[in-house]
Amino acid sequence: MSEPRTLGVGSIPLEGRTAFRVWAPHAESVAVAGSFNAWSPDRHRLEREDAGYWYGEVEGAGPGDEYKYVITTNGEQLHRVDPRAREVTNSVGNGVIYDRDAFDWHGDSFATPDHHELVIYETHIGSFVAQEGDPGDIATMASRLGYLKSLGINAIELMPVAEFAGDYSWGYNPAHPFAVESTYGGPDRLKAFVREAHQHGIAVILDVVLNHFGPSDLSLWQFDGASDNGKGGIYFYQDDRSHTPWGDTRPDYGREEVRQYCRDNALMWIEEFHMDGLRFDATLYIRTVSGVGTDIPEGWALMRDINLSIRRELPSKLLIAEDLQNDPALTSLDGAAFNAQWDAGFVHTLRALVTTPDDAARSMHDLAGVVAPRGNPWERVIYSESHDEVANGKFRVPHEIDPADPSGWPAQKRATLATAIALTSAGIPMLFQGQEFLEDEWFRDTVPLDWERAESFRDIVRLVRDLVSLRRNLTGTTAGLTGPHTDVTLVDDVAKTMAWVRSTDTESACVVVNASAEPREVTVGLPQPGRWAVRFNSDAATYSALFGGHSTLDVDAGEPAVATLSVGPYTLVVLSPA
C-alpha cells in the first residue's frame, strides 16, 4: 500500500469501513482484532509505513465496534488498546471505534468570557452529585448547571476526565489519555455537557495531565515490546528522567512522535470537545526532572508549542499552569506561554490569615503583599480552596478554623471572609465545589458533596452569589472589581484592618477588611470625593442567623476624599460611588 487513503492516527471511520493507524516502530507485524472480525489476531494485518507507523483499512468495521491492536514482537503477541482511542469499554477493556465528527453541536459558537470577567468553579465529576457507593457521572453534573448559573459562575473547571483505573479517582492517573472516562459517560456525554454548559453561559475548562501517564492499567507501557533499562518503552523516558512522584511514566518529550501525541491530546479537548480552556497539572514535573534543579528543555518547548498554537488560533481560550512556584516564565511568551497560573502564595497567605486562632497573630502586611500583584493580575488564579488544599490531611477552611464546630460563628465568619477576599482581589478568582455552602468534609473522590447543606446554608450561598455578582459587575455598580489596577490604601496591623481600591481606567471600587473579632472604626482614603454606597457587607444578618448584622452605612467623602466607616468583626465591605 504505497499511498494511504486517509490521514490521521488511531481509528478513523470512513464510508463502510474504518482506517487504522498506529505507531509501533519495534513491531514485526501489527493486526487489528475486534468485534468486526470475531477477534481474529491475524485476519486484518496492517502495512508498515515510514517512521514506525502501521496502516490498514477494514471493511465493515464502524463506530461502536470494539477492537485492539495485536502487535507481534520477538514472536510474542501483545494485545494493546489504541493509544488514541476516544472511547474504551473500561480501563482494562477494549478500544471502541468512535466517529469524532458525528456529534451534533447544535451550532455551538460560545464565546469564552474575557479573562478579567471569569469566576471559576472547580469540580470533580465523580463526587459533585453522587450516591454513596456509586460515583457521579457527567449527566448528574449537568443536572446542576442551573444551580451554578444562579450562583453566577461563568466557568467550570473539571478535574481530569481521561479514562483512569477503576471507577473512583481524582483523575490524575490517566490510563488512556484520549478516552473519556467510561464511568462518567464517555465522549458524547462530555460533549453534550459542554454544549449544555455553553447554553447556560458557562465556559468549561479541563484539567489535562501530561507530566506522567498511569501508572496503572497503562496499555502504553512497553507498547510495542521494546524497553531500555526495564522502563516504559517508546512513549516514556528510559533514563532518570522517567521518574515522577507518580511512577516512572514521564512521557519522552524529546521524541517527536511523543511530543505530537501530547500536543494532539491537548488540542483534541479544545477542537473536538469545544473546551474553553485547559489547566495543565503539575507543570513543575513537565519542566524539571525532580521538581528542583535540572530543567527538561523539551518539556518547556512542549508547553510553549501547545500554548502558542492555541493562543494564535483561539486567543480567548484560558491556559492555566498548576506549577505552584510562581515562576514568571510560566506566563512569558518566551517561557511556557500560559495565560495564568495558580497562585500558591495567595492561597497560603489567605488561609493563614483566617485559620490562625489568635487575632494578634494575623498579618495584614502579609495579606497586603498578595492582594496587589505585580504585573498583569489576570496571569494568576486566586482561591482559598482547591482540591489540593482540602485533601490528604488538609481540611476545608471552616474545619481548619474550628475543628470542634466548623459551622459555628468563628468558622462561618472567617471562612466567608476568605471567600470574600479571594473574590475581591486582583486575579481570576476560583471556588472549589461546596465552598459556597461551607462544606467541611475534606475532599475524597469516594465521598459526594452534602447537598443538604446547600439548603441548610442557603443564606451563605446567597452571600457567595452576591459576591460573584459584584465581582462580575452584574449590577453595573462595581466595574472597578473587574479592573487591572489595585492600590492598597490602608494596612493597620494593630487594629487588623486593611483597605484597597480596585479600578479600571475610569471606575473604582473600595474594599475594606476587618480581620479582628471586634467591630472597628476604619478611616480610608477614597479615589474621589462624593457619596460612596455600601454594595456588600459580609456581616449582614441576611447571610446567617449567627451574624451580628453590624451596620455599615454609606459615607460622604469630602476634600480630601477620606471617610470613616464602622465595620463588623471578621467582615469585608465593598463600596463604590453612589
N, C-alpha and C positions, 0 to 999 in steps of 0.2 A: 504494500500500500504506500505509494510514493507521495500522494497528496491527501492529507486528512480532510474529511468532509466538513469538519466543524472545528472551531477554536474553543478554548476553554479547558479547564481541568475539573475532574470529578465526573458525575453522571449528568448528561445533558440530553433531556428528552427532545426528540425530533419527530417528524411525521411518521408514525407507525413503527418507530424504533428508538433506541437510546444509544448515544455515543458515550464511551467511557475513556477517560484518560487519567493515568496515574503516574506519579514519579516513583520509580523503584530502580535506581541505577545499578544495583548489585544483583538484581534478579536474573535468573537464567531463563525463566518464562513467567508470564502472567496471564491468568484467565479470570473471567468473571463468572461467578456461580450465583444463582438466585432462584427465586420462585418462578421465573420465566423459563428455566431450563432444568427443573427438578433438581437443582443444586449440583449439577454436573461440574466436576472440578476441571474438566478439560474440553468441554464441548465448544466453548466460546473463548478462544485464545486471542489475546491482544498482540499487536505487532510492535516491535521496537521502533522508537523514533529517536531523534537526536537528543542528547543531553540527559539520557536516562529515563525518558518518558515512554509509556506504552499506550497504544490506542487501538480501539476497535468499536464496531457498531453491532448491536444485537437487535435483529428484527423481532417485533412482538413485545419487547421489554418497554414498560412505560410507567408513568407516575403511580406510586403506590406499591410497586413491586419491591421486594426485599432482595438484597444482594450483598456479596462480599467479594473481595479480590482473593484469588488463590495464587500466591507467589511462591515459586519454586526456586530455592537457593541451596546449592550443595546437596541436591537430591531431596531436600526436606520441603514439604508443603506447609506454607504459613497461610492461615485464613485471617485476613485483615479487613477491618472496616475502612471504607473510603475516607481518607483524611479530610476530604472536603464535603462529606455528606451533610446536607442541610437538615436531614431528619434521620433519626435512628430509632429502633424499637425500644432500646434501653441502653445503658452504658456498656453492657456486655453482650448486646444483641447484634442485630444486623443493620446495615445501612438501608435507607428507603429512597428510591428514586423520587425526586421532588422537582416539580415544574416551577422554576423560580419566577416565571413571568405570568403565571395563571391567576394570581390573586387580584381581585377587583378592589382597587383603592378608592373607588367612587370619586375619582377626580381630586384626590387629596393634594392640596397645594399649600399646606400650612406654612406660615412664615414664622420661624423661630423668633421669639421676642428679643429685642435688643438686650445685650448682656447686663446693662445697668438697670433693666426693668425686671430681672428674673428673681423669683423666690423659689428655691429648690426644696423638694421634699424627698428625702432619701428613704427608700423602702425595699423590703425583702419579700418577694412574692410568696415564698413558702410559709411565712409566718404572719403576713399582713392580715389576711382573713382566712382562718383555718379552724378546723376542729382538732381537739386533742387526738393524737394518733393518726392524723390524716393531714398531710401538708396541703397548703393552699395552692391554687393554680391561677393562671392568667385570667380566666373568666371571673373568678371571685374577686380578683384585684380590680377588674374592670367595673364590677358592681359598686365600687366605692369612688368612681371618678366624679360623680355628682357631689359627694361629700367633699372631695379635695377641691373641686371648683368653688364650692360655697365657702371653703376656708380661704380662698383667694390664691391658692397655689397655681402657678403657671408653668412649673417644670417639675417632672418626676424624675428622680434618678434611681434606676433599677439596679440593684446588686446583680451580679452576673447570671445570665440565663443559659449559657452554653452547657451542653449535657455533661453532668457530673456523675460520680459514682454514687449509687443508691438513690433514695428518694429525698433525703434530707441533707442539706449542705448550705453553707453561706454562698456557695457558687464559685469560690476562688480556687477550685481544683478541676479545671476543665479537662474532661476525658476526650471529648470530641468538640474541638473549638468552633466548628462551623455549624453544628447542630443545635437546635433549641431544645432545652431540657424536656424530655418526653412527659415527665410527671407534671410539668407546668402546662402542657398542652400543645407543644410543638410549634412549628414555624407559622402556619396560617393563623393560629390563635394569637401569637405575638403580633403579627401584622394587623389583625383586627383590633387588638388593644391599642396599638399606636394610632390607627385610624380613628378609633373612638376617642382617644385622648385628645387628638387634634380637633375633633368636633366639639370638645369641651373647652377648647382654647388652651390646652395644656401641652407643653413640649415634653418629649421623652428623651432622657439621657441614659446611656447604658454603660455600665462598668465592663471593661474588657481586660483580660488577663494575658499579657504577653511576656511576663517575666519568668514564667515557668508553665509547663503543662502537667496535668495529672496531679500527683504521681500515680494514682491507682486507676485500674480499668483503662489503661492507656495503650490503645492499638498502635499509636505512633512509635512506641518503644521498639527499637531494633526492627523497624518496619519491614525492611527487605532482607533481614537476616544479618546484615553487616553490623559490626561493632568493633570499636577500638577500646582497649582497657576495660572491657566488660561494661561499657557505658551504653548510651541510648541509641547510637546509630545515626542515621543520616539527618534526622531532624534536630539533633542536640549537639552541643559542645561535647567533646570527648576528652577534655583535659580538666584542669582545676576550675575552669570557667563554667563547668556544668553544674556546680553545686549552688543551691539556693537554700534558704531556710525551709523550703517545702519539698526538697528532694533534688536529685541530680538530673533535673529535667529543664535546664535553661535552654531555650532554642539557640541554635547556632546562627547568630545574626550576621556572621561573616560569610555565610554560604548563600549565594544568590537565590537558590530555589527556596530556602527557608525564609529569607527576607521577603520574597514575593508572597510566600504563604502567610506570613504575619501581616503584611501590608494588605493583601486581598481580604484577610479576615476582618481587619478594622474597617476597610471601605465597604465590605458587604453590609455591615449594620447600617451604615449611612445610606447606601444606594438601594439595597433591596428591601430594607426594613424601615426606611424613612426616619431613622433616628435623628434627633435634633442635636445630638452631641455625644461625645464619648468621654468617659473618665478612665484613664489608664491606671490600673492597680500597681502599687509598689514600684514606681519607675526607678527608685534608687537601685533596684536589683535588675533593671534593664541596662542602666548606665555604669554600674560598678560591679566588680566581682563579688565583693563581700559586704557591701553597704558602706565601707570606708576604703580609702586608698585607691587601689588600681581601677582606673576607668576602663570601660569597654567602648572604644570609639565607634564600633559598629552598632552598638545599642543606641548611642546618641544619634547616629546617622539614620537609623531606622525610624526613631520617633520623629525626627525632623522631616524625613521624607513623607511619612504618613500625614503629619500635621500640615505641612506646606501644601500637599496635594489637596487636602480638604479646604484649607483656607483660600486657595486660589479659585477652586470651583464653587465652593459653597461657604462664603465668608461669614454667614450668620451662624453657622454651627458653633457649638461651645466645646472646646477641647480642654480637658482638665487633667492635671497630673496629681496623683497622690504620691508625693515624694517625702513630705514632712520634714524637709531640711531647709525650706525657704531659700533655695538656691535660685538667684535671679536668672541663671542661664536656662532654667526650665521654660520661661516665658519669653526668652530672647529669640528673635528670628535666626540668629547665628548659633543658638543652642538647640533646644528641643522644639521650639516654636509652638508651645501650648498657649492657649488664651489665658489660663488661670491655673492656680494650684491650691490645694487645701492648705490653709494657714495654721500650722501646728502651734506657732507662738500665740496666736489669738486664742485658740481654744484652751490651751493650758493656763494662760493668764486669767481668762474669764472664769474657768472652773475654780481656780484657786481663790479668786475674789469671792465667789458666792459660797464655796464649801468650807472655807475657813471659819471655825466656830466663833472666834473672838473678833469683835469689830475692830479692836485696836490693831490687829494683825493684817487687816485688809490694806492693800497697797493701791491707792488711787494713782500714784505715779506709774506703777506697772500697767494699770489699765490705760492711762493716757498714752503709753508707749505703743499700744496695739490698736487703739481706736482710730488713730490717724496714720495711715500707712504712707510711706514714701512712694512716690511714683504713681502709676495708674492703679486706682483701687479695684478696678474690675479684673485685675490679674490675681485676685485671691478669692477663695471661697471661705466664708467665716461661719462659725457654728459653735454651739455649746454641747451638742450631742451628735455623734455619728456611730455607725456600727462598731468602729474601732474603740471608741471612747466608752462604750457601755456594755462591754463583754469581757470574757476571760478574766474575771475577778474585779472588773471595774463596773460600777453600778450607774444607773440613771441618776441625773442630778438631784432629784428630790431625795433619793435614798442616800446619796453621798452627804447631803446636807444634814439629814436627820434619820439615821437608820431605824431608830425606835418608832418614829412617827412620820413617815415620808409623805403623809397627806396633811400634816399639821401646819400651823401658821408659819413657822420659820421656813419649812420646806416649800410651801406654796409661794411665799413672798420672794425668797431668794432664787427659786427656780424660774419664776416668771420674770424676775429682774434680769437673769442671764439671757433668757429668750429675747427680752426687750432690747438689751444692749446689742445682741447679735443682729437684730432686725433694724436697728437704727444706726449702726456703724457703717463705715465706708467699706464696701466689698460686695460680693454676691452672697446673700445670706442663704443658709440651708438649715432645715429642720430634719430631725430623724423621726421615723414613724412613731406615733403615740406621744411624742413630746408635748403636743397641744392639749392632751388630757392627762398630763403628769404621770404617764406610765412609769412605774417604779420597778418593774421586773428587768433584770439585766438581760441583754439580748441573747437569745438562743434560737437556732433555726427550728427547734422542735416545740417551741412554746409560742402559741399565737398571741397576738395583741389582745388585751382585755377590753373589748369594745363596749362593755357595760360602763367603763369609765368615761367614755365619750358623753354619756348621758349624766353620770354622777358629777362630772366636772364640766358640764356644758357651759358654765359661766367662764371657766378658764379657756375653753375652746373659743368663746366669744372674744376674750382678751386677745388671743393669738390672731383671730380673724381681723379684729380692729387694727392690730399692729401691721399685719400684712397689707391691709388696705391702705394704711398710711405710707408704708414703705413703697408701695407701687403708685402712690398718689391717685388712688381711685376716686377720691372725693374732690380732687382738684385743689386741695389746700396745703399739701405738703410736698410740692415738687422738689424742694431742697433736699429731701431724703433720697432722691434719685441722682443727685449731683455728684461730681467728682471731687469737690473741694471739702476739706474738713479743717476746722480751726478750733483747737482746744482752748477755751477761754477761761476755764476755772479748774484748778486742781487744789483741793484742800484736804490734806491727808490727816488733819486733826479731826475735822468735822465729818470726814469721809464723804465729801460731796465733790461733784465734778460737773462740768458743762462743756458741750461742744456744739459748734454750728456746722451744719451740712448745707451745701449750696450748689446751685447751678450758677451760670454767669449772671442770672437775673433774679433768682428767687432763693429764699433761705428758710431753714427750719432750725430751731434750737432744741437741744436735748439736755435735760438736767437730771442728774442721778444723785440720790441719797442712798449710800450703801451702809447706813447705820440703822440701829434698831429704834432710834428716836426721831421724831419729826425735826426738820431743820428749816431755818430761815436762810434762803440762799440768794445772794446778790450776784446777778450775772450781767455781763455786757452783751448787748444785742446788736445785730448788724445795722439797725436803723431805728430812729425814734418812731413813736406811734403806738397804737394798741396791738398787743400780741395776745392771741387767743390760745387757750389750752385745748389742744386737739386730742390729747391722750393723757390719762393719769392711771398708772397701773395699780394704785391703791383704791380705785373706785369700788364702792360696795357692790356694784352690779357684777363685778368679776368674781366675787367669792363671799360667802357668808362670813368668812373669817377676816376679811379685810376691813380696815377701820373706816374707809370712806373719807380719808383726810381731804379736806377741801383745798384745792389749789386753784386760785382764781386767775382770770385774765389780768394782764398787767398793762400799764401805760408807761412806756419808756420816753423819757424826756431828752434833753440835750445836756450832757452826752447820753447816749442810749443805754441806760442802765436801769435795771428793775430788780426788786426783791420779791420773791415768791416763797410760799410755805410749801414744803414737800414732805410727804408722809414717809414712814420708815420703809427701808428697802424698796424704794419706789423710783420709777422713771417717768418723767413728764416730757411731753413733746409740745412745743409752741410754734406757731407761725403767725405772720401778720394777719390781722383780722380784716 
